[in-house]
Amino acid sequence: MLRLAGTGTRPVGLPAEPCSIPDHPYPGPSPLNDRNCHVAVAGAGIVGVCCALWLQQRGFRVTLTDGNEPGSGASSGNACTIARYGCIPINSPDMPGRIPGLLSGGENRFSISPWYALAHLPWLIAFLKHCSRHKVNHIVESLASLLASAHDGLDPLVELTGTGDLLARDGILMVYESRAAFERERESNRLRERHGSRFTELNKGEIGELEPALRRPFEKGLLLDDICRVLDPAALVKRFFRHFLDAGGGYVPEHVRGIVHTQQDMKIFMHSGKFLRADRIVISCGAFSRQIEGCDSEKLPLETERGYNIQYAGLQHLLSRPVSWTECGFYAVPMHQGLRLAGTVEIAGLAARKNLRHIEFLIRKSREMLDIHDPPDSDWLGFRPTLPDSLPVISASRHSPNTYYAFGHQHLGLTLAGITGKLVAQLAAGEDMSLNLGPFSADRFR
Ligand SMILES: Cc1cc2nc3c(=O)[nH]c(=O)nc-3n(C[C@H](O)[C@H](O)[C@H](O)COP(=O)(O)OP(=O)(O)OC[C@H]3O[C@@H](n4cnc5c(N)ncnc54)[C@H](O)[C@@H]3O)c2cc1C
């Protein structure tokens, strides 16, 4: 029975008892085979909701918990792109030389707070250790292996939930202001090609024909015409979540504080002091995943790459596909609500206030790029969950029994949520894995 201690009534959103027993037995690890295994999923961003749907499809009884509205975190404000080509991490061999500039605010698209860096020096050092050519090659290979399966994880969920109307396959355009910048990226683009991306190289005139609203003369462009974008990422999570509830999934609208293992199962304590019993738990709280006690995630070097967006209502007609201004580190994306400019990176932790310099930078660039002079209708700060090697953790915990980690998807969480959910369901069911999860193991940091 699903219950929160201390309440006589069924909490909002929890499924009516008895929960529907799946008509196909799941092949879970032995002692739990004889009953309906209950999995709690902490965090209802795109990653948690995809895990919940895949687990539900496998026949598990699933309860999501989140004190915030599902899909309202990083998953709401991103650049909407299913970035299968995104195998190049921010780690790069030239990073050590860039650090002084990043600390002093010399690069608008990427900044590091000096005070925060000082207080979190071990993380910065770990990050720099993963910037050697050898390490970067490993990251590229590992990310590419996940990205190649991105649609295998996402498309079945889109079909299951009938959300195809929220996706458009009209490609993306990467633009370069200077030839020098294009040349600097050549090696990265070669790597992307080696891992299956297909580009068409464009000159200035061809870029103008494709996107006539672009005001800035961009010297070079790359068109990837088989890339999907999500027209409203927050709505996608909400509709996935609604389907999950309609299919009998449970929901506790509270944050998890910690877990306590018992002889038979685990108690999952909420911030209110109430608890939920479950047999397994998935930790998918994005950048907040270290904050749950008793599941050993606090030992993982999870950080946040803060990112920003500004939005102009009604201006989506200006572009016909996402356009990435490569030197400036952001995308301009036409979406349901209008035109969104999203990107930039700031290392300053979860507590610092919005850095207006990042927002002003995006506003300035929207003028230069698209001649937009009105102020944006909204601005937003979100927290990308990031580990020092830019690889997510998709892993069973070695130290906390029946605990699975699914976080750290940095710039690629929207893209990789579906395949992460599929892999987590395979892990929880004790099935053969469809991908080598070695590079994503939590143990790589032990
Ligand atoms: C500016 C920007 C642009 C981006 N562009 C793209 C893009 O184009 N393509 C792409 O693939 N990715 C993109 N990303 C990255 C992507 O948005 C993230 O990787 C992804 O949203 C992370 O999803 P998540 O579910 O892990 O985290 P979140 O969406 O942050 O969800 C975490 C959830 O956990 C909940 N939570 C926190 N603590 C607890 C707790 N104790 N108990 C229970 N719940 C808890 C939170 O309330 C939240 O709802 C972008 C990110 C940014 C910031």
The ligand as an ORCA input file, in Angstrom:
! r2SCAN-3c Opt
* xyz 0 1
  C      19.653     28.204    -21.099
  C      19.557     26.700    -21.277
  C      19.422     26.165    -22.541
  C      19.352     24.770    -22.709
  N      19.117     24.254    -23.955
  C      18.969     22.922    -24.117
  C      18.644     22.387    -25.383
  O      18.417     23.099    -26.350
  N      18.592     21.033    -25.511
  C      18.809     20.203    -24.448
  O      18.770     18.992    -24.624
  N      19.048     20.697    -23.213
  C      19.134     22.030    -23.014
  N      19.394     22.539    -21.788
  C      19.630     21.622    -20.670
  C      18.354     21.047    -20.095
  O      17.372     22.047    -19.953
  C      18.656     20.403    -18.735
  O      19.742     19.518    -18.845
  C      17.441     19.624    -18.259
  O      16.313     20.444    -18.208
  C      17.696     19.006    -16.897
  O      16.518     18.328    -16.563
  P      16.305     17.715    -15.133
  O      15.002     17.022    -15.131
  O      17.523     16.940    -14.755
  O      16.308     18.993    -14.152
  P      15.163     20.058    -13.842
  O      14.343     20.388    -15.016
  O      15.823     21.191    -13.141
  O      14.217     19.280    -12.848
  C      14.618     18.931    -11.544
  C      13.359     18.851    -10.701
  O      13.727     18.341     -9.406
  C      12.935     19.007     -8.436
  N      13.580     18.863     -7.141
  C      14.634     19.533     -6.644
  N      14.914     19.078     -5.396
  C      14.034     18.087     -5.133
  C      13.822     17.222     -4.032
  N      14.590     17.282     -2.942
  N      12.807     16.326     -4.080
  C      12.024     16.236     -5.193
  N      12.182     17.029     -6.267
  C      13.172     17.939     -6.238
  C      12.856     20.443     -8.946
  O      11.728     21.103     -8.370
  C      12.718     20.232    -10.445
  O      11.372     20.190    -10.855
  C      19.455     23.921    -21.587
  C      19.564     24.470    -20.301
  C      19.603     25.847    -20.132
  C      19.688     26.413    -18.748
*
